[in-house]
Amino acid sequence: MSTEERLNAMRGYKATLSNPHTSDEAKQNAQAMLEQLGGDQPRDELYDQTERGKDPSRFMGGLKAARHNPNVTDSGRQKAEEKLRDRNELPEE
């Protein structure tokens, strides 16, 4: 099961836990399944892949666009430039 599939399954079990119309037996089963799926581990794995999971050309284009967008903060522009330099997309100064 992929990380996203596990995360979606966890969402369903969490919804079961918070549903007032669900029986106690179903809630116990949902809790057991959540523990079996790894607690928050799939969510952590998904957030660790934020850059890797994106199309590299679109990611780089977004970084390049951020450098010229007047709505991006100065620190945001700086971070975008640092990431571009780390990936050898900008010359070192």
Rosetta silent file (secondary structure, phi, psi, omega in degrees, C-alpha in Angstrom):
SEQUENCE: MSTEERLNAMRGYKATLSNPHTSDEAKQNAQAMLEQLGGDQPRDELYDQTERGKDPSRFMGGLKAARHNPNVTDSGRQKAEEKLRDRNELPEE
SCORE:     score description
SCORE:     0.000 S_00000001
   1 L     0.000  131.013 -179.178    0.000    0.000    0.000 S_00000001
   2 L   -71.641  166.976  179.283    1.445    3.390   -0.973 S_00000001
   3 H   -60.082  -43.879 -179.720    1.880    6.195    1.531 S_00000001
   4 H   -65.183  -38.459  177.994   -1.058    8.104    0.089 S_00000001
   5 H   -64.911  -41.082  177.871   -3.300    5.028    0.213 S_00000001
   6 H   -64.781  -40.332  179.178   -2.374    4.455    3.850 S_00000001
   7 H   -63.792  -41.494  177.644   -3.048    8.106    4.637 S_00000001
   8 H   -64.656  -39.641  177.114   -6.472    7.908    2.982 S_00000001
   9 H   -63.377  -41.763  179.001   -7.300    4.746    4.927 S_00000001
  10 H   -62.387  -37.997  178.258   -6.250    6.481    8.129 S_00000001
  11 H   -60.337  -41.871  178.941   -8.550    9.406    7.318 S_00000001
  12 H   -63.718  -43.110  179.136  -11.467    7.006    7.044 S_00000001
  13 H   -67.667  -36.598  177.454  -10.671    5.371   10.382 S_00000001
  14 H   -66.398  -37.203  176.229  -10.250    8.763   12.055 S_00000001
  15 H   -63.344  -38.948  177.710  -13.635    9.808   10.678 S_00000001
  16 H   -61.093  -42.184 -179.652  -15.119    6.638   12.161 S_00000001
  17 H   -63.911  -34.019 -176.309  -13.664    7.535   15.563 S_00000001
  18 H   -92.614   -4.041 -179.064  -15.183   11.018   15.516 S_00000001
  19 L   -80.286  118.601 -178.989  -18.599    9.978   14.172 S_00000001
  20 L   -68.354  -16.182 -178.781  -21.169   10.034   17.017 S_00000001
  21 L   -91.850    3.174 -178.864  -23.374    7.524   15.155 S_00000001
  22 L   -89.902  139.742 -179.591  -20.665    4.836   15.069 S_00000001
  23 L   -69.177  159.461  178.035  -20.865    1.920   17.510 S_00000001
  24 H   -62.271  -36.067  179.261  -18.232    1.411   20.183 S_00000001
  25 H   -63.847  -43.085  179.015  -17.217   -1.850   18.504 S_00000001
  26 H   -65.685  -37.727  178.300  -16.604   -0.066   15.195 S_00000001
  27 H   -66.327  -39.332  177.430  -14.602    2.638   16.985 S_00000001
  28 H   -64.154  -41.637  178.096  -12.446    0.002   18.690 S_00000001
  29 H   -63.740  -42.787  179.470  -11.847   -1.653   15.330 S_00000001
  30 H   -62.571  -41.031  178.772  -10.967    1.715   13.746 S_00000001
  31 H   -64.192  -42.033  178.875   -8.500    2.460   16.554 S_00000001
  32 H   -63.605  -40.321  179.050   -6.874   -0.943   16.129 S_00000001
  33 H   -67.377  -38.128  176.918   -6.562   -0.403   12.380 S_00000001
  34 H   -61.139  -43.993  178.674   -5.015    3.040   12.911 S_00000001
  35 H   -64.264  -37.923  179.781   -2.407    1.530   15.208 S_00000001
  36 H   -67.523  -32.902  179.749   -1.760   -1.226   12.683 S_00000001
  37 H   -77.839   -8.473  173.911   -1.270    1.357    9.915 S_00000001
  38 L   107.386   21.015  177.683    1.457    3.054   11.937 S_00000001
  39 L    62.198 -123.529  179.301   -0.132    5.941   13.795 S_00000001
  40 L   -93.259    3.281 -176.707    1.140    9.196   12.252 S_00000001
  41 H   -55.992  -48.342 -179.478    4.001    7.515   10.389 S_00000001
  42 H   -60.120  -36.921  178.912    2.367    7.581    6.901 S_00000001
  43 H   -64.250  -44.168  177.970    1.595   11.257    7.335 S_00000001
  44 H   -61.537  -41.408  178.788    5.214   11.989    8.295 S_00000001
  45 H   -62.245  -40.284 -178.506    6.429   10.025    5.260 S_00000001
  46 H   -65.672  -43.058 -179.781    4.138   12.020    2.990 S_00000001
  47 H   -71.036  -26.314  176.461    5.365   15.355    4.328 S_00000001
  48 H   -69.457  -20.083 -175.839    9.000   14.219    4.001 S_00000001
  49 L   -99.991   15.021 -172.506    8.389   13.740    0.268 S_00000001
  50 L   -55.290  -46.256 -179.855    6.980   17.194   -0.464 S_00000001
  51 L   -78.928  -39.194 -176.561    9.718   18.192   -2.908 S_00000001
  52 L   -67.334  -28.073 -176.572   10.460   14.693   -4.206 S_00000001
  53 L   -81.232   -6.625 -177.040    6.833   14.012   -5.032 S_00000001
  54 L   -95.665  157.532  174.954    6.507   16.997   -7.350 S_00000001
  55 L   -63.881  120.398 -174.626    7.320   17.270  -11.024 S_00000001
  56 H   -57.083  -38.987 -178.613   10.918   18.573  -10.988 S_00000001
  57 H   -69.453  -36.078  177.467   10.444   21.027  -13.860 S_00000001
  58 H   -70.988  -37.333  178.328    7.349   22.537  -12.262 S_00000001
  59 H   -62.475  -46.857  179.869    9.084   22.718   -8.909 S_00000001
  60 H   -65.051  -39.818  177.703   12.063   24.537  -10.421 S_00000001
  61 H   -61.870  -38.401  177.242    9.744   26.851  -12.362 S_00000001
  62 H   -64.866  -40.607  177.756    7.943   27.726   -9.142 S_00000001
  63 H   -64.461  -42.956  179.672   11.218   28.565   -7.434 S_00000001
  64 H   -65.376  -40.184  179.085   12.289   30.746  -10.358 S_00000001
  65 H   -66.765  -36.265 -178.894    8.914   32.510  -10.425 S_00000001
  66 H   -61.868  -30.808 -179.040    9.052   33.123   -6.667 S_00000001
  67 L   -65.844  -24.563 -175.994   12.229   35.148   -7.100 S_00000001
  68 L  -111.393   -0.862 -177.156   10.348   37.712   -9.233 S_00000001
  69 L   -82.462  120.836 -178.938    6.915   37.663   -7.592 S_00000001
  70 L   -67.684  -15.253  179.495    6.263   40.907   -5.662 S_00000001
  71 L   -86.111   -5.772  179.327    3.894   39.051   -3.317 S_00000001
  72 L   -89.658  136.962 -179.650    6.669   36.764   -2.041 S_00000001
  73 L   -66.920  162.998  178.003    8.489   37.934    1.078 S_00000001
  74 H   -60.351  -40.932  179.296   12.173   38.754    0.999 S_00000001
  75 H   -67.589  -33.616  176.579   12.949   35.654    3.055 S_00000001
  76 H   -65.572  -40.971  176.861   10.847   33.563    0.647 S_00000001
  77 H   -63.643  -41.559 -179.918   12.799   34.899   -2.305 S_00000001
  78 H   -63.695  -43.240  178.967   16.048   34.168   -0.519 S_00000001
  79 H   -63.729  -39.012  178.475   14.994   30.590    0.251 S_00000001
  80 H   -63.248  -43.057  178.359   13.981   30.079   -3.377 S_00000001
  81 H   -63.463  -40.961  179.117   17.376   31.310   -4.529 S_00000001
  82 H   -62.044  -42.864  179.127   19.152   29.034   -2.042 S_00000001
  83 H   -64.914  -38.744  177.679   17.223   26.012   -3.293 S_00000001
  84 H   -65.122  -40.840  178.124   18.021   26.917   -6.888 S_00000001
  85 H   -65.706  -40.256  178.852   21.723   27.258   -6.050 S_00000001
  86 H   -59.756  -30.172 -178.620   21.661   23.925   -4.197 S_00000001
  87 L   -98.521   13.508  179.185   20.354   22.329   -7.393 S_00000001
  88 L    58.307   33.458  177.528   22.912   24.149   -9.574 S_00000001
  89 L   -95.728  -12.234  176.969   20.195   26.127  -11.340 S_00000001
  90 L  -129.899  145.628  176.805   21.785   29.472  -10.425 S_00000001
  91 L   -69.371  147.314  175.979   25.453   30.437  -10.512 S_00000001
  92 L   -67.881  142.977  178.359   27.255   30.790   -7.177 S_00000001
  93 L   -94.823    0.000    0.000   27.928   34.403   -6.184 S_00000001
